[in-house]
Amino acid sequence: MVCLGNICRSPLAEGILKNKLPLDRFKVDSAGTAGFHIGRSPDHRSIEVAAQNGIDISRQKARKFTPNDFKEFNKIYVMDHANLADVLQIASTPEDRNKVALLLETVEVPDPYYENEEGFKTVFRLIDQACDRLTNKLQNL
C-alpha cells in the first residue's frame, strides 16, 4: 500500500488489509513515495480512526518505497495518480509496472492530511470497501 508520506492513507490500508487477510498466506506492508516522515508513527488521526474500528496501527513506522519492493511484493496498490506515476517511474521492467494499480481501481483515495477527523473517517470507509473487494479477489487466487 503506497501513498505520499506513509502516515495517513497507506498505514490505514495496511492495517485494514492485515485485519482482513490470513497473514500466514499474505504479506502486507505500506510505504510512501516521499521520505518526509521516515521512522515516524502514523498521523494521530489515522491511529484514532483505525482504533475506532478495532484496528491498531500505532506501532507502524513510515518508510520510503524502494525498487526492492517490486521484488518483495506481487501487487502494489497506490492511493492516487501522483503515487501511481512515482511508483511506475521506479519500475524497471514491464513485470514491475504490471504489479502497480490504484487501490480504488479508477478513483483516487483523497489525502486527508489537511482535513479534519471527518476526512479520515471518509478515507477509512473508502479503503475498507476497497480492501473488502481485494480480500475476496486475493483469497480466490
Sequence and secondary structure as in RCSB ss.txt:
>XXXX:A:sequence
MVCLGNICRSPLAEGILKNKLPLDRFKVDSAGTAGFHIGRSPDHRSIEVAAQNGIDISRQKARKFTPNDFKEFNK
IYVMDHANLADVLQIASTPEDRNKVALLLETVEVPDPYYENEEGFKTVFRLIDQACDRLTNKLQNL
>XXXX:A:secstr
 EESSSSSHHHHHHHHHHHHS TTT     EESS TTTT    HHHHHHHHHTT   TT    B  TTHHHH S 
EEESSHHHHHHHHHH  SHHHHHTEEETBTTB     TTS HHHHHHHHHHHHHHHHHHHHHHHT 
